[in-house]
């Protein structure tokens, strides 16, 4: 299960999708909307994606994780549109026979998604003004950066 | 040789700055991704800093500067990503 959605993320269903009787470990990561960035208060976030490419890149990230940790089952979903503080923007569920692979693969998937998948957030402050987040520490100009950035 | 007409998709801060989700460019035949970057910086010098930190995607995959563009390619400018 790999997808983009405009609905609230059902992370319980996502977790159930990776459960397996041969797997003794399940790790769930949720990214949630924080009420501030540094000193700046955040009222809500708006997420936008280059949807077709984002879904392809999400599949690539999951495939790369499964090459590295072949016994894992992985589900990944990212929300788009307007999200209020506390809502879930991204969820990664990973199951594996043992916890070490599950934690490692989950971390790899969220870290790589944040560095390579064409999704952007705009932070909207309490006064309604907003700013797109284009992190200074990510330079996209080397297209072969994706795997090496993580 | 006929010039190459490419419609570049824009996202996030670039889309808002351009007030459009695409920009149409005319490039020489055999132009590369690097040529497209240079043309964009000439067109929008005020956004040079952000443009230089963008990736270019061709047919929904990150493309290196030396890659040649062909008619019908789906081209997008990818500013530094901030999903998650």
gemmi code that builds the backbone of each chain (N, CA, C; Angstrom):
import gemmi

chains = {
    "A": [
        ("UNK", (0.856, -1.188, 0.000), (0.000, 0.000, 0.000), (0.897, 1.245, 0.000)),
        ("UNK", (0.911, 1.921, -1.147), (1.719, 3.135, -1.287), (0.830, 4.155, -1.966)),
        ("UNK", (0.575, 5.299, -1.301), (-0.334, 6.239, -1.953), (-0.267, 7.642, -1.388)),
        ("UNK", (-0.866, 8.555, -2.152), (-1.146, 9.914, -1.707), (-2.634, 9.976, -1.436)),
        ("UNK", (-3.031, 10.809, -0.477), (-4.461, 10.905, -0.177), (-4.807, 12.325, 0.245)),
        ("UNK", (-6.054, 12.702, 0.037), (-6.539, 13.994, 0.549), (-7.439, 13.791, 1.775)),
        ("UNK", (-7.613, 12.529, 2.168), (-8.423, 12.213, 3.352), (-7.515, 12.023, 4.573)),
        ("UNK", (-8.118, 12.028, 5.755), (-7.363, 11.719, 6.977), (-6.745, 10.329, 6.826)),
        ("UNK", (-5.507, 10.178, 7.291), (-4.797, 8.900, 7.133), (-5.282, 7.892, 8.174)),
        ("UNK", (-5.715, 6.740, 7.675), (-6.144, 5.659, 8.573), (-4.906, 4.810, 8.884)),
        ("UNK", (-4.181, 5.220, 9.942), (-2.900, 4.546, 10.195), (-3.081, 3.188, 10.851)),
        ("UNK", (-4.268, 2.959, 11.411), (-4.530, 1.605, 11.909), (-4.657, 0.622, 10.738)),
        ("UNK", (-5.385, 1.033, 9.687), (-5.513, 0.161, 8.507), (-4.147, -0.038, 7.852)),
        ("UNK", (-3.337, 1.032, 7.831), (-2.005, 0.936, 7.234), (-1.146, -0.083, 7.998)),
        ("UNK", (-1.252, -0.026, 9.311), (-0.487, -0.957, 10.150), (-0.960, -2.393, 9.919)),
        ("UNK", (-2.284, -2.575, 9.873), (-2.816, -3.934, 9.649), (-2.359, -4.480, 8.294)),
        ("UNK", (-2.179, -3.584, 7.318), (-1.814, -4.032, 5.966), (-0.445, -4.694, 5.924)),
        ("UNK", (0.435, -4.400, 6.883), (1.775, -5.007, 6.852), (1.933, -6.155, 7.841)),
        ("UNK", (0.903, -6.371, 8.690), (1.064, -7.424, 9.705), (1.127, -8.799, 9.041)),
        ("UNK", (1.895, -9.690, 9.674), (2.199, -10.989, 9.051), (2.512, -11.963, 10.184)),
        ("UNK", (1.924, -13.175, 10.101), (2.170, -14.133, 11.194), (3.642, -14.507, 11.361)),
        ("UNK", (4.434, -14.323, 10.290), (5.866, -14.654, 10.408), (6.690, -13.490, 10.935)),
        ("UNK", (6.019, -12.355, 11.150), (6.734, -11.148, 11.585), (6.427, -10.851, 13.047)),
        ("UNK", (7.494, -10.719, 13.848), (7.310, -10.452, 15.275), (7.453, -8.993, 15.640)),
        ("UNK", (7.658, -8.114, 14.636), (7.856, -6.697, 14.930), (7.098, -5.839, 13.928)),
        ("UNK", (6.409, -4.818, 14.438), (5.749, -3.835, 13.578), (6.132, -2.456, 14.090)),
        ("UNK", (6.642, -1.607, 13.196), (6.982, -0.225, 13.552), (6.088, 0.698, 12.740)),
        ("UNK", (5.489, 1.682, 13.431), (4.668, 2.690, 12.757), (5.284, 4.052, 13.017)),
        ("UNK", (5.590, 4.810, 11.955), (6.020, 6.203, 12.107), (4.904, 7.098, 11.633)),
        ("UNK", (4.560, 8.116, 12.437), (3.598, 9.131, 12.014), (4.288, 10.478, 12.028)),
        ("UNK", (4.197, 11.218, 10.937), (4.590, 12.624, 10.932), (3.343, 13.433, 11.206)),
        ("UNK", (3.407, 14.359, 12.186), (2.217, 15.125, 12.561), (2.526, 16.626, 12.491)),
        ("UNK", (1.498, 17.424, 12.322), (1.678, 18.872, 12.154), (1.979, 19.502, 13.512)),
        ("UNK", (3.170, 20.086, 13.610), (3.620, 20.730, 14.848), (3.072, 22.154, 14.911)),
        ("UNK", (2.891, 22.697, 16.113), (2.265, 24.021, 16.227), (3.255, 25.165, 16.033)),
        ("UNK", (4.526, 24.836, 15.813), (5.488, 25.910, 15.547), (6.704, 25.366, 14.825)),
        ("UNK", (7.414, 26.270, 14.142), (8.713, 25.959, 13.566), (9.663, 26.988, 14.128)),
        ("UNK", (10.547, 26.573, 15.018), (11.404, 27.529, 15.719), (10.529, 28.466, 16.532)),
        ("UNK", (10.661, 29.787, 16.280), (9.886, 30.791, 17.014), (8.515, 31.049, 16.373)),
        ("UNK", (8.365, 30.531, 15.149), (7.210, 30.882, 14.320), (6.020, 29.970, 14.625)),
        ("UNK", (4.904, 30.559, 15.026), (3.708, 29.748, 15.271), (3.099, 29.305, 13.947)),
        ("UNK", (2.608, 28.074, 13.929), (1.976, 27.518, 12.734), (0.503, 27.268, 13.030)),
        ("UNK", (-0.381, 27.786, 12.162), (-1.815, 27.525, 12.332), (-2.200, 26.250, 11.589)),
        ("UNK", (-1.655, 26.104, 10.384), (-1.919, 24.906, 9.586), (-0.868, 24.785, 8.498)),
        ("UNK", (-0.863, 23.644, 7.836), (0.055, 23.411, 6.719), (-0.753, 23.086, 5.475)),
        ("UNK", (-0.198, 23.488, 4.329), (-0.783, 23.072, 3.052), (0.260, 22.256, 2.309)),
        ("UNK", (-0.128, 21.033, 1.937), (0.805, 20.152, 1.208), (0.399, 20.067, -0.254)),
        ("UNK", (1.425, 20.140, -1.115), (1.234, 20.033, -2.564), (2.231, 19.004, -3.077)),
        ("UNK", (1.877, 18.291, -4.143), (2.798, 17.302, -4.711), (2.770, 17.358, -6.230)),
        ("UNK", (3.844, 16.900, -6.818), (3.849, 16.529, -8.240), (3.417, 15.069, -8.182)),
        ("UNK", (2.079, 14.875, -8.215), (1.508, 13.621, -7.717), (2.024, 12.385, -8.449)),
        ("UNK", (2.028, 12.433, -9.782), (2.419, 11.221, -10.519), (3.860, 10.839, -10.195)),
        ("UNK", (4.745, 11.849, -10.157), (6.139, 11.539, -9.858), (6.320, 11.165, -8.385)),
        ("UNK", (5.566, 11.820, -7.510), (5.691, 11.523, -6.079), (5.342, 10.054, -5.817)),
        ("UNK", (4.289, 9.566, -6.458), (3.919, 8.161, -6.230), (4.995, 7.225, -6.778)),
        ("UNK", (5.584, 7.587, -7.920), (6.679, 6.763, -8.447), (7.875, 6.758, -7.507)),
        ("UNK", (8.224, 7.954, -6.994), (9.380, 8.039, -6.089), (9.099, 7.305, -4.779)),
        ("UNK", (7.853, 7.374, -4.318), (7.507, 6.642, -3.088), (7.689, 5.140, -3.311)),
        ("UNK", (7.284, 4.653, -4.485), (7.486, 3.227, -4.778), (8.975, 2.884, -4.838)),
        ("UNK", (9.763, 3.797, -5.437), (11.210, 3.560, -5.518), (11.846, 3.478, -4.119)),
        ("UNK", (11.399, 4.363, -3.223), (11.948, 4.372, -1.864), (11.633, 3.040, -1.172)),
        ("UNK", (10.385, 2.597, -1.327), (9.976, 1.347, -0.670), (10.722, 0.163, -1.293)),
        ("UNK", (10.882, 0.172, -2.618), (11.613, -0.930, -3.258), (13.075, -0.956, -2.793)),
        ("UNK", (13.684, 0.223, -2.678), (15.080, 0.279, -2.215), (15.184, -0.259, -0.787)),
        ("UNK", (14.216, 0.073, 0.057), (14.238, -0.431, 1.438), (14.083, -1.951, 1.446)),
        ("UNK", (13.228, -2.452, 0.560), (13.008, -3.901, 0.573), (14.176, -4.673, -0.031)),
        ("UNK", (14.972, -4.000, -0.895), (16.200, -4.660, -1.346), (17.186, -4.774, -0.202)),
        ("UNK", (17.221, -3.717, 0.622), (18.184, -3.692, 1.715), (17.739, -4.572, 2.886)),
        ("UNK", (16.442, -4.604, 3.144), (15.891, -5.426, 4.232), (14.804, -6.314, 3.619)),
        ("UNK", (15.213, -7.411, 2.950), (14.285, -8.168, 2.091), (13.090, -8.760, 2.829)),
        ("UNK", (13.197, -8.957, 4.121), (12.086, -9.625, 4.793), (11.007, -8.678, 5.288)),
        ("UNK", (11.138, -7.390, 4.984), (10.157, -6.439, 5.510), (8.917, -6.354, 4.621)),
        ("UNK", (7.814, -6.002, 5.245), (6.620, -5.546, 4.508), (6.430, -4.079, 4.874)),
        ("UNK", (6.181, -3.242, 3.856), (6.186, -1.793, 4.070), (4.949, -1.156, 3.440)),
        ("UNK", (4.313, -0.246, 4.168), (3.209, 0.550, 3.625), (3.518, 2.024, 3.886)),
        ("UNK", (3.180, 2.875, 2.929), (3.568, 4.290, 2.991), (2.445, 5.138, 2.423)),
        ("UNK", (2.043, 6.166, 3.171), (0.975, 7.046, 2.679), (1.303, 8.474, 3.087)),
        ("UNK", (1.054, 9.423, 2.178), (1.293, 10.841, 2.473), (0.027, 11.611, 2.147)),
        ("UNK", (-0.323, 12.535, 3.033), (-1.533, 13.321, 2.819), (-1.208, 14.626, 2.095)),
        ("UNK", (-2.164, 15.109, 1.305), (-2.053, 16.402, 0.612), (-3.229, 17.281, 1.003)),
        ("UNK", (-3.086, 18.589, 0.739), (-4.164, 19.523, 1.065), (-3.869, 20.235, 2.373)),
        ("UNK", (-4.923, 20.758, 3.011), (-4.762, 21.559, 4.227), (-4.855, 20.685, 5.467)),
        ("UNK", (-3.854, 20.787, 6.347), (-3.831, 19.990, 7.579), (-3.737, 20.913, 8.788)),
        ("UNK", (-4.550, 20.617, 9.796), (-4.520, 21.389, 11.038), (-3.448, 20.832, 11.967)),
        ("UNK", (-3.073, 21.633, 12.958), (-2.091, 21.197, 13.950), (-2.540, 19.868, 14.564)),
        ("UNK", (-1.606, 18.924, 14.665), (-1.889, 17.631, 15.267), (-2.290, 16.565, 14.269)),
        ("UNK", (-2.682, 16.961, 13.063), (-3.093, 15.938, 12.083), (-1.876, 15.200, 11.524)),
        ("UNK", (-2.148, 14.013, 11.003), (-1.081, 13.144, 10.489), (-0.844, 13.458, 9.011)),
        ("UNK", (0.392, 13.842, 8.688), (0.722, 14.177, 7.290), (1.316, 12.995, 6.550)),
        ("UNK", (2.002, 12.103, 7.274), (2.642, 10.964, 6.616), (2.659, 9.791, 7.593)),
        ("UNK", (2.518, 8.581, 7.054), (2.601, 7.383, 7.896), (3.394, 6.311, 7.163)),
        ("UNK", (4.298, 5.672, 7.908), (5.092, 4.559, 7.390), (4.884, 3.388, 8.336)),
        ("UNK", (4.443, 2.252, 7.809), (4.310, 1.048, 8.634), (5.230, -0.022, 8.062)),
        ("UNK", (5.999, -0.643, 8.941), (6.946, -1.682, 8.514), (6.829, -2.866, 9.454)),
        ("UNK", (6.717, -4.054, 8.881), (6.824, -5.248, 9.715), (8.006, -6.078, 9.244)),
        ("UNK", (8.571, -6.854, 10.168), (9.742, -7.687, 9.893), (9.762, -8.810, 10.923)),
        ("UNK", (10.524, -9.860, 10.644), (10.607, -10.934, 11.636), (11.095, -10.427, 12.994)),
        ("UNK", (12.049, -9.464, 12.980), (12.618, -8.937, 14.229), (12.683, -7.414, 14.182)),
        ("UNK", (12.767, -6.790, 15.359), (12.599, -5.336, 15.417), (13.713, -4.546, 14.751)),
        ("UNK", (14.955, -5.069, 14.725), (16.064, -4.264, 14.197), (15.808, -3.873, 12.741)),
        ("UNK", (15.395, -4.834, 11.908), (15.135, -4.508, 10.497), (13.929, -3.581, 10.378)),
        ("UNK", (12.918, -3.805, 11.224), (11.710, -2.979, 11.129), (12.028, -1.517, 11.437)),
        ("UNK", (12.794, -1.269, 12.526), (13.176, 0.108, 12.859), (14.055, 0.708, 11.759)),
        ("UNK", (15.042, -0.059, 11.281), (15.992, 0.472, 10.293), (15.275, 0.813, 8.989)),
        ("UNK", (14.408, -0.079, 8.530), (13.724, 0.165, 7.257), (12.760, 1.343, 7.383)),
        ("UNK", (12.081, 1.452, 8.516), (11.137, 2.548, 8.723), (11.877, 3.886, 8.687)),
        ("UNK", (13.003, 3.936, 9.371), (13.791, 5.172, 9.395), (14.305, 5.527, 7.998)),
        ("UNK", (14.767, 4.511, 7.266), (15.254, 4.748, 5.914), (14.134, 5.321, 5.038)),
        ("UNK", (12.938, 4.744, 5.135), (11.835, 5.182, 4.276), (11.459, 6.631, 4.579)),
        ("UNK", (11.300, 7.008, 5.835), (10.879, 8.385, 6.109), (12.006, 9.369, 5.780)),
        ("UNK", (13.258, 9.011, 6.100), (14.372, 9.925, 5.798), (14.515, 10.126, 4.289)),
        ("UNK", (14.388, 9.051, 3.515), (14.564, 9.161, 2.067), (13.387, 9.903, 1.434)),
        ("UNK", (12.185, 9.628, 1.933), (11.015, 10.373, 1.435), (11.224, 11.873, 1.618)),
        ("UNK", (11.693, 12.276, 2.795), (11.840, 13.709, 3.078), (12.902, 14.362, 2.204)),
        ("UNK", (13.833, 13.558, 1.675), (14.911, 14.123, 0.860), (14.642, 14.048, -0.634)),
        ("UNK", (13.751, 13.162, -1.076), (13.666, 12.911, -2.526), (12.275, 13.012, -3.136)),
        ("UNK", (11.220, 12.835, -2.376), (9.889, 12.731, -2.996), (9.325, 14.140, -3.228)),
        ("UNK", (8.872, 14.450, -4.454), (8.424, 15.812, -4.768), (7.083, 16.177, -4.134)),
        ("UNK", (7.169, 16.500, -2.843), (6.037, 16.984, -2.048), (6.556, 18.223, -1.319)),
        ("UNK", (5.699, 19.240, -1.177), (6.111, 20.483, -0.520), (5.054, 20.908, 0.483)),
        ("UNK", (5.511, 21.580, 1.550), (4.567, 22.116, 2.525), (4.690, 23.636, 2.584)),
        ("UNK", (3.541, 24.256, 2.823), (3.504, 25.699, 3.048), (3.034, 25.902, 4.469)),
        ("UNK", (3.801, 26.663, 5.249), (3.424, 26.939, 6.642), (2.574, 28.197, 6.683)),
        ("UNK", (1.376, 28.065, 7.256), (0.469, 29.203, 7.369), (0.456, 29.636, 8.832)),
        ("UNK", (0.742, 30.920, 9.052), (0.789, 31.448, 10.420), (-0.587, 31.866, 10.897)),
        ("UNK", (-0.675, 32.299, 12.174), (-1.970, 32.700, 12.755), (-2.588, 33.884, 12.013)),
        ("UNK", (-1.767, 34.723, 11.353), (-2.313, 35.872, 10.616), (-2.747, 35.499, 9.192)),
        ("UNK", (-2.616, 34.224, 8.848), (-3.082, 33.773, 7.531), (-2.033, 33.848, 6.437)),
        ("UNK", (-0.897, 34.486, 6.731), (0.143, 34.546, 5.699), (0.956, 33.259, 5.728)),
        ("UNK", (1.473, 32.892, 4.572), (2.168, 31.609, 4.498), (3.469, 31.683, 3.754)),
        ("UNK", (4.274, 30.648, 3.950), (5.553, 30.575, 3.263), (5.868, 29.124, 2.904)),
        ("UNK", (6.263, 28.906, 1.638), (6.670, 27.564, 1.222), (7.976, 27.192, 1.893)),
        ("UNK", (8.100, 25.938, 2.257), (9.318, 25.439, 2.887), (10.171, 24.787, 1.800)),
        ("UNK", (11.333, 25.413, 1.547), (12.302, 24.838, 0.601), (13.643, 24.761, 1.333)),
        ("UNK", (13.854, 23.700, 2.101), (14.954, 23.669, 3.071), (16.314, 24.006, 2.446)),
        ("UNK", (17.046, 24.881, 3.151), (18.347, 25.330, 2.641), (19.354, 24.198, 2.603)),
        ("UNK", (19.149, 23.168, 3.418), (20.141, 22.090, 3.449), (19.858, 21.040, 2.383)),
        ("UNK", (18.809, 21.239, 1.584), (18.565, 20.306, 0.483), (18.839, 21.046, -0.816)),
        ("UNK", (19.873, 20.624, -1.531), (20.069, 21.125, -2.874), (19.680, 20.005, -3.814)),
        ("UNK", (18.727, 20.294, -4.689), (18.223, 19.255, -5.579), (19.032, 19.208, -6.864)),
        ("UNK", (20.057, 20.041, -6.988), (20.631, 20.226, -8.321), (21.463, 19.037, -8.778)),
        ("UNK", (21.875, 18.171, -7.862), (22.492, 16.919, -8.310), (21.428, 15.839, -8.318)),
        ("UNK", (20.971, 15.444, -9.489), (19.844, 14.512, -9.549), (20.195, 13.129, -9.023)),
        ("UNK", (21.476, 12.853, -8.855), (21.826, 11.537, -8.323), (22.076, 11.585, -6.830)),
        ("UNK", (21.747, 12.763, -6.264), (21.829, 12.968, -4.830), (20.892, 12.067, -4.029)),
        ("UNK", (19.691, 11.710, -4.547), (18.721, 11.083, -3.669), (19.242, 9.988, -2.728)),
        ("UNK", (19.876, 8.947, -3.239), (20.268, 7.875, -2.312), (21.405, 8.336, -1.396)),
        ("UNK", (22.308, 9.177, -1.945), (23.483, 9.558, -1.154), (23.137, 10.540, -0.046)),
        ("UNK", (21.977, 11.201, -0.169), (21.625, 12.230, 0.817), (21.226, 11.626, 2.154)),
        ("UNK", (20.969, 10.350, 2.171), (20.387, 9.762, 3.388), (21.446, 9.001, 4.186)),
    ],
    "B": [
        ("UNK", (16.784, 22.811, -38.222), (16.106, 22.010, -37.191), (15.064, 22.873, -36.477)),
        ("UNK", (13.924, 22.281, -36.227), (12.861, 23.025, -35.551), (13.222, 23.251, -34.079)),
        ("UNK", (12.884, 24.432, -33.548), (13.118, 24.626, -32.107), (12.257, 23.655, -31.292)),
        ("UNK", (12.686, 23.475, -30.074), (12.007, 22.532, -29.185), (11.089, 23.336, -28.264)),
        ("UNK", (9.815, 23.013, -28.281), (8.875, 23.720, -27.402), (8.609, 22.835, -26.190)),
        ("UNK", (8.928, 23.378, -25.028), (8.772, 22.590, -23.800), (7.915, 23.379, -22.817)),
        ("UNK", (6.917, 22.701, -22.260), (6.106, 23.318, -21.209), (6.600, 22.750, -19.876)),
        ("UNK", (7.119, 23.623, -19.037), (7.722, 23.168, -17.779), (6.712, 23.326, -16.648)),
        ("UNK", (6.498, 22.262, -15.899), (5.583, 22.327, -14.749), (6.276, 22.993, -13.568)),
        ("UNK", (5.522, 23.809, -12.841), (6.070, 24.544, -11.695), (5.300, 24.154, -10.442)),
        ("UNK", (5.998, 24.157, -9.316), (5.368, 23.784, -8.044), (5.773, 24.749, -6.930)),
        ("UNK", (4.952, 24.777, -5.899), (5.250, 25.432, -4.627), (5.640, 26.899, -4.846)),
        ("UNK", (6.780, 27.347, -4.297), (7.124, 28.769, -4.351), (7.280, 29.265, -5.782)),
        ("UNK", (7.775, 28.418, -6.673), (7.949, 28.853, -8.064), (6.602, 29.018, -8.759)),
        ("UNK", (5.688, 28.098, -8.474), (4.352, 28.191, -9.070), (3.675, 29.488, -8.624)),
        ("UNK", (3.804, 29.809, -7.331), (3.169, 31.036, -6.834), (3.856, 32.279, -7.378)),
        ("UNK", (5.201, 32.235, -7.451), (5.928, 33.405, -7.952), (5.567, 33.666, -9.409)),
        ("UNK", (5.427, 32.614, -10.192), (5.102, 32.759, -11.607), (3.606, 32.972, -11.821)),
        ("UNK", (2.808, 32.776, -10.764), (1.340, 32.848, -10.860), (0.813, 31.944, -11.975)),
        ("UNK", (1.475, 30.797, -12.131), (1.073, 29.846, -13.166), (1.674, 28.489, -12.833)),
        ("UNK", (0.982, 27.424, -13.200), (1.536, 26.096, -12.910), (2.412, 25.564, -14.046)),
        ("UNK", (2.553, 26.355, -15.115), (3.475, 25.957, -16.192), (4.135, 27.196, -16.774)),
        ("UNK", (5.278, 26.979, -17.419), (5.891, 28.034, -18.220), (6.325, 27.394, -19.540)),
        ("UNK", (6.043, 28.093, -20.647), (6.398, 27.561, -21.970), (7.756, 28.121, -22.379)),
        ("UNK", (8.653, 27.247, -22.814), (10.000, 27.660, -23.228), (10.267, 27.182, -24.636)),
        ("UNK", (11.026, 28.003, -25.365), (11.477, 27.586, -26.685), (12.984, 27.395, -26.609)),
        ("UNK", (13.427, 26.179, -26.894), (14.847, 25.831, -26.798), (15.333, 25.370, -28.167)),
        ("UNK", (16.660, 25.475, -28.396), (17.162, 24.933, -29.654), (16.965, 23.414, -29.697)),
        ("UNK", (16.827, 22.873, -30.896), (16.768, 21.416, -31.030), (18.023, 20.843, -30.382)),
        ("UNK", (17.935, 19.665, -29.809), (19.074, 19.022, -29.128), (19.449, 19.690, -27.807)),
        ("UNK", (18.605, 20.569, -27.299), (18.912, 21.214, -26.020), (18.937, 20.173, -24.906)),
        ("UNK", (19.718, 20.481, -23.864), (19.816, 19.588, -22.715), (19.077, 20.186, -21.516)),
        ("UNK", (18.997, 19.387, -20.466), (18.434, 19.857, -19.193), (19.217, 21.070, -18.691)),
        ("UNK", (20.532, 21.054, -18.852), (21.365, 22.193, -18.433), (21.019, 23.457, -19.207)),
        ("UNK", (20.749, 23.316, -20.508), (20.352, 24.479, -21.322), (19.029, 25.053, -20.808)),
        ("UNK", (18.117, 24.168, -20.462), (16.821, 24.605, -19.942), (16.997, 25.388, -18.632)),
        ("UNK", (17.871, 24.883, -17.762), (18.167, 25.609, -16.508), (18.676, 27.009, -16.785)),
        ("UNK", (19.643, 27.103, -17.739), (20.235, 28.421, -18.033), (19.189, 29.378, -18.578)),
        ("UNK", (18.315, 28.863, -19.427), (17.269, 29.709, -19.991), (16.334, 30.219, -18.887)),
        ("UNK", (16.019, 29.350, -17.932), (15.126, 29.768, -16.841), (15.768, 30.848, -15.978)),
        ("UNK", (17.077, 30.712, -15.727), (17.757, 31.730, -14.917), (17.809, 33.060, -15.676)),
        ("UNK", (17.962, 32.998, -17.011), (17.951, 34.241, -17.798), (16.559, 34.872, -17.776)),
        ("UNK", (15.525, 34.028, -17.825), (14.176, 34.569, -17.825), (13.794, 35.138, -16.464)),
        ("UNK", (14.216, 34.468, -15.424), (13.822, 34.869, -14.066), (15.050, 35.098, -13.176)),
        ("UNK", (15.882, 36.096, -13.500), (17.113, 36.291, -12.711), (16.821, 36.546, -11.227)),
        ("UNK", (15.635, 37.088, -10.943), (15.302, 37.393, -9.538), (15.106, 36.127, -8.710)),
        ("UNK", (14.919, 34.990, -9.354), (14.723, 33.726, -8.621), (15.916, 32.793, -8.770)),
        ("UNK", (17.067, 33.365, -9.171), (18.246, 32.550, -9.445), (18.597, 31.612, -8.283)),
        ("UNK", (18.574, 32.163, -7.062), (19.009, 31.354, -5.911), (18.161, 30.096, -5.783)),
        ("UNK", (16.840, 30.264, -5.907), (15.972, 29.089, -5.793), (16.115, 28.185, -7.029)),
        ("UNK", (16.189, 28.791, -8.206), (16.312, 27.983, -9.432), (17.549, 27.098, -9.384)),
        ("UNK", (18.634, 27.639, -8.839), (19.871, 26.852, -8.813), (19.804, 25.694, -7.822)),
        ("UNK", (18.822, 25.743, -6.921), (18.672, 24.641, -5.962), (17.585, 23.656, -6.401)),
        ("UNK", (17.030, 23.873, -7.569), (15.985, 22.975, -8.074), (16.592, 21.797, -8.826)),
        ("UNK", (15.870, 20.686, -8.816), (16.162, 19.584, -9.734), (15.241, 19.744, -10.947)),
        ("UNK", (15.610, 19.074, -12.007), (14.731, 19.012, -13.173), (14.306, 17.554, -13.317)),
        ("UNK", (13.010, 17.350, -13.483), (12.509, 15.991, -13.726), (12.061, 15.904, -15.180)),
        ("UNK", (12.444, 14.828, -15.833), (12.001, 14.569, -17.196), (11.246, 13.243, -17.179)),
        ("UNK", (10.021, 13.281, -17.655), (9.162, 12.094, -17.654), (9.104, 11.440, -16.271)),
        ("UNK", (8.950, 12.324, -15.268), (8.707, 11.912, -13.871), (9.892, 11.225, -13.221)),
        ("UNK", (11.129, 11.524, -13.710), (12.330, 11.008, -13.042), (13.369, 12.123, -13.013)),
        ("UNK", (14.174, 12.190, -11.934), (15.227, 13.206, -11.848), (16.197, 13.027, -13.015)),
        ("UNK", (16.564, 14.154, -13.647), (17.383, 14.082, -14.855), (18.669, 14.882, -14.670)),
        ("UNK", (19.807, 14.361, -15.138), (21.072, 15.093, -15.049), (21.146, 16.195, -16.105)),
        ("UNK", (22.007, 17.199, -15.859), (22.100, 18.354, -16.755), (22.441, 17.961, -18.189)),
        ("UNK", (23.190, 16.883, -18.385), (23.624, 16.529, -19.745), (22.540, 15.797, -20.537)),
        ("UNK", (21.422, 15.458, -19.884), (20.369, 14.712, -20.607), (19.720, 15.581, -21.693)),
        ("UNK", (19.578, 15.022, -22.895), (18.937, 15.751, -23.995), (17.433, 15.710, -23.833)),
        ("UNK", (16.795, 16.825, -24.225), (15.338, 16.907, -24.190), (14.797, 16.596, -25.573)),
        ("UNK", (13.635, 15.963, -25.599), (13.007, 15.712, -26.896), (11.550, 16.164, -26.833)),
        ("UNK", (10.994, 16.417, -28.012), (9.607, 16.887, -28.090), (8.706, 15.893, -27.378)),
        ("UNK", (7.783, 16.409, -26.619), (6.845, 15.535, -25.926), (7.282, 15.130, -24.523)),
        ("UNK", (8.532, 15.462, -24.151), (8.968, 15.152, -22.782), (8.092, 15.894, -21.773)),
        ("UNK", (7.796, 15.224, -20.667), (7.105, 15.888, -19.551), (8.192, 16.424, -18.616)),
        ("UNK", (8.302, 17.756, -18.537), (9.415, 18.374, -17.801), (8.863, 19.154, -16.607)),
        ("UNK", (9.534, 19.031, -15.474), (9.106, 19.752, -14.271), (10.312, 20.281, -13.517)),
        ("UNK", (10.115, 21.438, -12.880), (11.135, 21.993, -11.986), (10.776, 21.571, -10.573)),
        ("UNK", (11.744, 20.974, -9.881), (11.482, 20.438, -8.538), (12.275, 21.247, -7.520)),
        ("UNK", (11.640, 22.222, -6.843), (12.360, 22.945, -5.796), (12.646, 22.010, -4.619)),
        ("UNK", (13.594, 22.417, -3.734), (13.902, 21.557, -2.586), (12.625, 21.073, -1.901)),
        ("UNK", (12.561, 19.776, -1.694), (11.310, 19.156, -1.245), (11.141, 19.303, 0.268)),
        ("UNK", (9.901, 19.280, 0.736), (9.645, 19.440, 2.171), (8.457, 18.606, 2.622)),
        ("UNK", (8.317, 17.419, 2.016), (7.262, 16.527, 2.482), (7.618, 15.932, 3.835)),
        ("UNK", (6.689, 15.148, 4.349), (6.916, 14.502, 5.633), (6.185, 15.226, 6.736)),
    ],
}
model = gemmi.Model(1)
for chain_id, residues in chains.items():
    chain = gemmi.Chain(chain_id)
    for i, (resn, *xyz) in enumerate(residues, 1):
        res = gemmi.Residue()
        res.name, res.seqid = resn, gemmi.SeqId(i, " ")
        for name, pos in zip(("N", "CA", "C"), xyz):
            atom = gemmi.Atom()
            atom.name, atom.element = name, gemmi.Element(name[0])
            atom.pos, atom.b_iso = gemmi.Position(*pos), 0.0
            res.add_atom(atom)
        chain.add_residue(res)
    model.add_chain(chain)
structure = gemmi.Structure()
structure.add_model(model)
structure.setup_entities()
